[in-house]
Each structure stands twice: as C-alpha cells, then as structure tokens.
Amino acid sequence: MDVLAVEIVEDRTTASRCDLGFLTLRRLVVRNRYTDGSSSAPYPCDVLRRPGSDAVVAVLYRIREGRVEVLLREALRVPIYLRRSETFVHPDPREYNSIIEVVAGMVERGDAPGPAGLRRRAAVEALEEAGCAVPEAAFAVLGGETFASPGTGDEKIFFCAAETELEARSAADGDGSVMEEWGRLHVMELGEALDACRSGAIPDMKTEVALLRLADHIGWIPALGAFLDDLPEEVRALRRAPRALPTALPTGAAPQPEPRPPGGHARGDQAPGGPSSGPPLP
C-alpha cells in the first residue's frame, strides 16, 4: 500500500493562535546589545518551536563481506508533500510523495541528559521506527550536535549509531500516530546512500550528515569506497588523528565523540538475507 494523496480537510491558520498547537511560533521584537554599550534598533524575530525542540538520529548499519549497509526509513512528510501547490524560484525536480531518511525521533521530557539519555532515545526510536531491538550500550554518540535550521527555529540534532543485524527485525509500528502509520524500510549500501543524498534523490540534510559521520566513525572512505584498514600503510599514515574536543566550549560542552575502533573496524561476515538492498527511490 502506498500513499495516493494528502487532502487538506481544514485549514485553521487564520483562526489559530501562534502559541497553540504542536508547533508554536514566538513572534518577538528583539534588539542586540553590543560590547561597547550600544544597542541595535528593535527588529522582529519569529522563532519556531516544538515540544522538546531537540531530536536524536539512530544510524543503524551492518558490515558484511566488506560492504557497509544502512537501514533507512521512507515516510510521508506533509510539509514536503504540499510543496507541489507552491511556486518557487527553483522549481522542484519532482513531487515528493515521500522522503527517505535515517531513523530519528524527538527527545522527550523524561529522557536523561547526556550520552546515556541519547543512547536510550536512539534505542527507543530504533525499535519504534525500524523494529530493531538494539541495546542502549550498542550505540555510539557520533560527535557533537548540530542545529537543523538556526535561522527559523532552535531544534538541535544529536547523532548516534549502532551496528546490528538488520534482518532481525519485528514490526515497526511507529509512535502510534496517524502521521507515522505509513512507512517502509530500505537497506542501502552506504556509498549508494551518500550518492543519493548528493544527487537530491534523498533530499534530507540530517541523513547526509549522519551517514558521513558514520563513515568517519568506522573508518570507511566514501571517495574510495574502501576502509582505511584496507589501504597501504603509507596511505593510512596520512590520516589526520581525530582532534580531542576542548574541555569547555564558549557555548557549553558538547558530547565527547566515541573513540573509533582500534585500527578502524572489525569487519565480520554476517548471514545473508533480510530486506532487499538498493530499492528504487521515490
């Protein structure tokens, strides 16, 4: 079953307050204060928010016979779907009935702060969205966080990854909302998925960032389609050692990146089977 269409049953925009609803909009007038004691003229600033604001990505992958495969989720995204009714300076190359993304979900109020909370949230989303029961301890935090769209909202995205048996999955029921009742999973080779991000076939920035961080974490070089461990010693010696994060940043401490496996990544063979690789993209 595929999504045939999305119908707007009611448009409540003009009758709704901007501080009510799942997404809220703060309509502010602000001014800047400068170190020399002066201030700017007041100016309007709208800030888009949602409950919890932040999100955690859970990159699920396996390494089999020298190939890195990632599990991605295709889902309906109504804001993207509705672009077909608008006119843009740069027209869309196609209509977006769905979009392929990494598994991800919102941070919830009861989550613990710090890496332990990120790992737990990643494990919850892996089960809900992909049907993968992954132990919290299996997740690595992939570096620091990033803002999704800092010019319009304050949402921050954190990245985690875990190697798991992708074929050992149960039903992925989502969070129970109508918005997540339709979706399907795809297994793609990591290089193919990155090519799809760069070509626009997977037009999702957090997915591209997550896959690149995964490649760095496991020592896989996208431009060569090879693991660092498989290259000659003189080439491996050219790799820049990962920089340690400072103990304090001007805006607060970021999660420490997980150490890479010694010498790269142990690549064991896994049993064949599971979802088909390389499905057609929407």
Secondary structure, 3 states (H helix, E strand, C coil): CCCCCCCCCCCCCCCCCCCCCCCEEEEEEECCECCCCCECCCEEEEEEECCCCCEEEEEEEEEECCEEEEEEEEECCHHHHHHHHCCCCCCCCCCCCCEEECEEEECCCCCCCCHHHHHHHHHHHHHHHHCCCCCHHHCEECCCCEECCCCCECCEEEEEEEECCCCCCCCCCCCCCHHHCCEEEEEEEHHHHHHHHHHCCCCCHHHHHHHHHHHHHHCEECCCCEEHHHCCHHHHCCCCCCCCCCCCCCCCCCCCCCCCCCCCCCCCCCCCCCCCECCCCC
